[in-house]
Amino acid sequence: MIERSNGARLFGLRRTGKSTEARALCARLRLKEPGTPVIEIDAQGMASEATLLVEMLKKIPANAKSLSDRLMTAMTSDSGISQVARDAISKHTGGSADVQAYFGPLMQALERTLTHQDKVVLVIDELPWLCRSILEHDATQGRQRIDLLLASLRRLRDRGVRMLLLGSVGMAALLRQYGLHTEHLNDLGLLEVPPLADDEPADYLQWLVTGSEATGWTDKHSQQCLEECGAHYPAVIHLAFMKLSVGGRAAPLARIEAIFADKVRPDFDAAIYAQFDRRLQLYRQLPDGLSSLLPKLLDAAMRHPQQCAALADLRPLLAEGADDSDLRDALAILREDGFLSVRVPRNAAEQWRPASTLVVAWWAQSH
């Protein structure tokens, strides 16, 4: 998808493999397109969009020096930008108030310089974290700043920059909470990292076994490990394998069930369940219609987790005066945040169901 379009967005739970997939994508692109500048940025901990901009410039690969020089020249020679801001950009000091004050003109200078022939790929991890940080700490200008940031990123995509935007929480709920424009992201395809399926869990576990050279590991260990894992996310399997092969030696088969109960599930489930709980808390801050609709949709989906809920079955949950746009917004939020997944059979309406057995287990424990 990244190669054939403007890019994609990938939001969901922590520890399910999003960042790993992003790194693998970047590695594949560097091999397939060796001259393409691939820029990877982790936005968690950043306090401003100016820092993001400077980090983008700093991380342009050495093999794209001509691109870097053109971009820096465009921004540092623009007379509409203060000399102090131009100096700050040239010295890569993105935390300065001057860079922040001229963020819009600096991005416009960057946009003017880029061409479709540059074929830049930009990967931003934890973009929602940065956006929420700005919104929560700047009550006066936060909305305007995020609108400018997202609009600028879209214009970069229109200039040919392919993007992958990631985050451990979705953007849909954040944008609705603060009344921001959602169209800035609608040119990006929505990706998901579902649990491994079919032969993938066994293949992944065998790869771990081979790489570690753990002694005493048998096919029965693999079978029992995967049965105990439940949800076959790579992080779950990896954690389980580490707990079952301490010291490079496989645990006794008779101990596997107890190890999962005492050491694997408490760690992983607590981390996942805390994310679900946090999301529900954030939903209370949404406009009234959405804040009441989201728990109803979850309840409907969890009531019969082995079945799919058709869109028509969910419409009666809408409050008086609400319409399909509210329902679709709510479902988009639940999908981005890892609660629900969707399938659309041929010649049939879309169908919604729990995204994983982890969601079902969390719901059963919480309700």
ZIHUQUI-V276424 format. One record per residue. RES is the residue in one letter. PHI is phi in degrees with one decimal (* if undefined). PSI is psi in whole degrees, 0 to 359 (999 if undefined). D_LAST is the distance of its C-alpha to the last C-alpha in Angstrom with 2 decimals. Layout:
[[RES PHI PSI D_LAST] [RES PHI PSI D_LAST]]
//
This chain:
[[M * 321 38.40] [I -63.0 324 39.64] [E -75.8 335 43.15] [R -110.8 7 43.39] [S -152.4 187 41.80] [N -64.7 336 41.09] [G 137.2 203 38.17] [A -152.4 165 34.41] [R -122.1 140 31.22] [L -135.6 100 28.62] [F -117.7 150 25.38] [G 165.1 192 22.19] [L -66.2 152 20.42] [R -68.3 156 22.62] [R 65.3 29 23.94] [T -114.0 2 23.90] [G 106.1 11 27.67] [K -63.2 309 28.45] [S -64.8 324 31.15] [T -63.3 317 32.58] [E -62.6 321 32.96] [A -64.7 316 34.63] [R -63.6 321 37.06] [A -64.9 320 37.89] [L -60.7 314 38.61] [C -61.5 319 40.92] [A -63.3 318 42.70] [R -64.9 319 43.27] [L -64.8 321 44.63] [R -65.1 327 46.99] [L -76.1 317 48.36] [K -77.1 324 48.65] [E -125.9 73 49.88] [P -59.1 338 51.62] [G -92.4 358 53.07] [T -81.0 126 49.86] [P -68.7 118 48.59] [V -111.9 116 44.95] [I -112.5 120 43.35] [E -111.3 128 40.07] [I -133.1 135 38.47] [D -103.0 111 35.42] [A -86.6 355 34.65] [Q -65.0 132 32.12] [G 93.0 348 33.82] [M -74.5 148 36.26] [A -106.0 347 36.90] [S -153.8 160 38.84] [E -70.6 336 39.82] [A -64.2 320 43.33] [T -62.6 320 42.18] [L -61.6 316 40.67] [L -61.1 312 44.02] [V -64.0 322 46.09] [E -63.9 323 43.91] [M -59.0 314 44.48] [L -67.0 320 48.22] [K -64.8 329 48.23] [K -96.1 8 46.49] [I -63.0 126 48.80] [P -59.5 155 50.16] [A -61.5 331 53.70] [N -77.1 2 54.80] [A -119.4 41 54.15] [K -61.5 324 56.48] [S -63.7 322 58.23] [L -64.6 314 54.96] [S -59.2 316 54.13] [D -63.0 318 57.62] [R -63.5 317 57.48] [L -65.0 316 54.19] [M -65.1 321 55.39] [T -62.6 317 58.71] [A -61.8 319 57.09] [M -82.2 328 54.98] [T -91.2 356 57.59] [S -110.9 3 60.43] [D -78.9 114 58.77] [S -69.6 346 60.74] [G -79.2 357 57.94] [I -111.2 136 55.91] [S -61.5 152 57.05] [Q -62.0 323 59.00] [V -63.4 317 56.61] [A -66.0 321 53.65] [R -64.6 321 55.79] [D -64.7 319 56.71] [A -63.7 319 53.11] [I -64.7 317 52.14] [S -66.6 334 55.14] [K -98.6 6 54.19] [H 57.0 48 50.48] [T -114.2 77 49.31] [G -74.7 352 46.43] [G -81.0 355 45.04] [S -72.2 148 47.97] [A -64.0 333 47.65] [D -69.1 319 50.52] [V -63.8 319 48.74] [Q -62.7 317 45.75] [A -63.8 331 48.09] [Y -110.8 25 49.66] [F -57.9 315 46.61] [G -59.0 304 47.24] [P -60.8 325 50.94] [L -64.9 318 50.33] [M -66.8 323 47.85] [Q -64.7 321 50.36] [A -63.8 319 53.07] [L -63.2 316 50.92] [E -60.8 318 50.15] [R -63.0 330 53.86] [T -83.0 327 54.76] [L -68.5 144 52.35] [T -126.5 162 53.56] [H -62.9 337 51.96] [Q -72.3 343 54.22] [D -71.0 331 52.40] [K 51.6 44 49.36] [V -73.0 142 47.12] [V -117.0 126 43.57] [L -120.8 123 41.17] [V -116.5 118 37.80] [I -117.2 111 35.69] [D -88.7 144 32.61] [E 58.5 40 30.02] [L -60.5 318 31.65] [P -59.6 327 28.53] [W -60.4 313 28.64] [L -63.3 316 32.25] [C -62.8 315 31.61] [R -63.8 321 28.85] [S -60.6 316 31.12] [I -65.2 315 33.99] [L -64.9 322 32.06] [E -77.4 336 30.64] [H -103.9 355 34.04] [D -134.8 82 36.35] [A -65.1 333 35.34] [T -81.4 310 38.78] [Q -112.2 0 39.46] [G -56.0 313 36.17] [R -61.9 315 35.52] [Q -63.5 321 39.14] [R -64.9 316 39.11] [I -67.8 321 36.11] [D -60.6 318 37.63] [L -66.2 318 40.88] [L -61.3 310 39.31] [L -67.2 323 37.44] [A -65.7 321 40.53] [S -66.0 319 42.75] [L -63.7 322 40.69] [R -66.7 320 40.92] [R -64.9 326 44.65] [L -62.5 320 44.98] [R -64.3 322 43.36] [D -64.5 336 45.86] [R -87.3 3 48.55] [G 106.9 359 47.44] [V -76.0 121 45.05] [R -87.5 138 42.30] [M -129.6 149 38.95] [L -126.6 117 35.67] [L -107.0 128 33.14] [L -124.0 162 30.10] [G -176.7 152 27.15] [S -85.9 357 23.84] [V -132.6 155 22.47] [G -79.4 162 23.65] [M -87.4 334 26.50] [A -58.4 312 25.36] [A -65.7 320 22.87] [L -62.9 316 25.45] [L -65.8 320 28.24] [R -68.8 323 26.50] [Q -60.1 319 25.43] [Y -101.4 7 29.10] [G 65.3 37 30.74] [L -93.0 164 32.53] [H -71.3 132 34.28] [T -93.4 346 32.32] [E -71.7 346 35.50] [H -66.1 343 36.53] [L -113.2 359 34.21] [N -77.3 359 34.54] [D -89.7 356 37.43] [L -99.0 134 35.25] [G -70.3 150 33.61] [L -97.4 119 29.90] [L -103.6 158 29.38] [E -135.7 155 26.37] [V -115.1 88 26.12] [P -77.7 168 24.18] [P -58.1 151 23.76] [L -60.7 148 27.15] [A -132.5 167 28.02] [D 56.5 238 30.73] [D -87.9 356 33.16] [E -62.4 317 32.03] [P -59.5 315 29.71] [A -65.6 320 32.56] [D -65.5 318 35.15] [Y -65.8 317 33.31] [L -64.1 320 32.86] [Q -64.4 325 36.52] [W -63.9 320 37.55] [L -64.9 317 35.88] [V -62.1 314 37.60] [T -63.7 318 40.94] [G -68.3 328 40.80] [S -88.0 339 39.98] [E 57.3 37 42.42] [A -63.7 132 40.14] [T -84.9 147 42.12] [G 82.1 2 41.00] [W -81.1 131 38.33] [T -123.8 173 38.45] [D -61.0 327 37.00] [K -66.7 325 34.91] [H -60.6 314 33.39] [S -62.9 315 32.49] [Q -61.4 313 31.03] [Q -70.0 323 28.84] [C -60.0 313 27.79] [L -69.0 326 26.63] [E -65.4 321 24.81] [E -74.0 331 22.85] [C -62.7 323 22.19] [G 74.9 269 19.89] [A -82.4 123 19.95] [H -93.5 53 23.65] [Y -73.5 146 23.93] [P -53.5 320 27.27] [A -64.5 325 25.81] [V -65.9 312 23.64] [I -63.6 319 26.73] [H -63.6 313 28.95] [L -61.1 316 26.93] [A -61.0 316 26.72] [F -63.0 319 30.44] [M -62.2 320 31.38] [K -71.1 334 29.59] [L -93.6 359 31.25] [S -135.9 40 34.70] [V -61.4 134 35.32] [G 73.9 14 39.05] [G 76.1 16 39.73] [R -128.7 133 39.29] [A -65.8 138 36.70] [A -68.1 153 34.56] [P -59.1 143 35.34] [L -54.5 321 33.46] [A -66.7 344 32.36] [R -96.7 351 30.61] [I -61.5 314 28.52] [E -59.2 317 25.42] [A -68.9 322 25.55] [I -63.6 319 26.26] [F -62.5 315 23.18] [A -66.4 325 21.00] [D -95.0 330 22.84] [K -126.2 335 24.02] [V -93.5 300 22.64] [R -63.7 318 18.86] [P -57.4 319 18.39] [D -70.1 308 20.57] [F -74.7 314 19.49] [D -62.3 322 15.73] [A -62.4 318 15.80] [A -66.3 318 17.98] [I -70.6 312 16.03] [Y -60.8 324 12.55] [A -62.6 325 14.48] [Q -66.7 316 15.92] [F -60.7 315 12.81] [D -60.5 317 11.72] [R -62.9 320 15.36] [R -62.5 316 15.58] [L -60.7 321 12.95] [Q -63.3 318 15.02] [L -66.0 328 18.16] [Y -62.7 334 17.17] [R -65.4 341 17.45] [Q -88.0 357 21.10] [L -77.6 164 21.83] [P -52.9 152 23.89] [D -50.6 313 22.30] [G -58.2 316 22.21] [L -73.5 318 20.38] [S -61.0 329 17.95] [S -88.9 332 16.65] [L -74.4 321 17.13] [L -58.9 311 15.22] [P -61.8 327 11.61] [K -66.1 319 13.00] [L -64.7 318 14.45] [L -61.3 315 11.46] [D -60.6 318 9.63] [A -64.1 319 13.03] [A -71.7 326 13.52] [M -83.6 345 10.41] [R -63.6 323 11.06] [H -134.3 76 14.17] [P -64.1 341 14.14] [Q -84.2 354 17.63] [Q -112.3 161 19.11] [C -98.8 145 20.19] [A -99.9 123 19.75] [A -75.8 156 23.19] [L -57.6 321 23.97] [A -62.7 328 25.29] [D -72.3 339 22.03] [L -92.9 341 20.33] [R -58.9 322 23.19] [P -60.3 346 22.28] [L -79.0 347 19.29] [L -67.3 141 21.95] [A -72.8 162 22.93] [E -60.4 131 26.52] [G 94.6 345 28.96] [A -82.9 161 26.83] [D -137.2 188 28.14] [D -62.7 333 27.68] [S -64.8 322 28.37] [D -66.5 319 25.23] [L -63.3 317 23.22] [R -68.8 323 24.94] [D -61.4 315 24.43] [A -63.7 317 20.67] [L -66.9 324 20.63] [A -62.9 320 23.03] [I -63.7 312 20.81] [L -65.8 329 17.79] [R -72.2 313 20.38] [E -60.9 325 22.07] [D -88.7 8 19.00] [G 84.7 12 18.05] [F -85.5 313 15.06] [L -125.5 156 17.19] [S -126.7 161 20.63] [V -126.2 146 23.28] [R -135.5 147 26.08] [V -129.6 96 29.04] [P -64.9 158 31.07] [R -62.2 134 34.74] [N 59.2 32 35.51] [A -142.3 160 31.87] [A -74.2 159 29.35] [E -62.6 149 26.83] [Q -128.0 138 23.64] [W -117.5 141 20.24] [R -152.1 167 17.72] [P -57.3 142 15.31] [A -70.8 335 17.68] [S -163.8 169 17.04] [T -67.6 338 15.32] [L -64.6 321 14.09] [V -63.7 316 11.96] [V -62.7 315 10.57] [A -64.5 318 10.07] [W -61.6 315 8.46] [W -63.3 317 5.86] [A -63.5 323 5.46] [Q -75.8 329 5.72] [S -87.5 344 3.78] [H -126.3 999 0.00]]
//
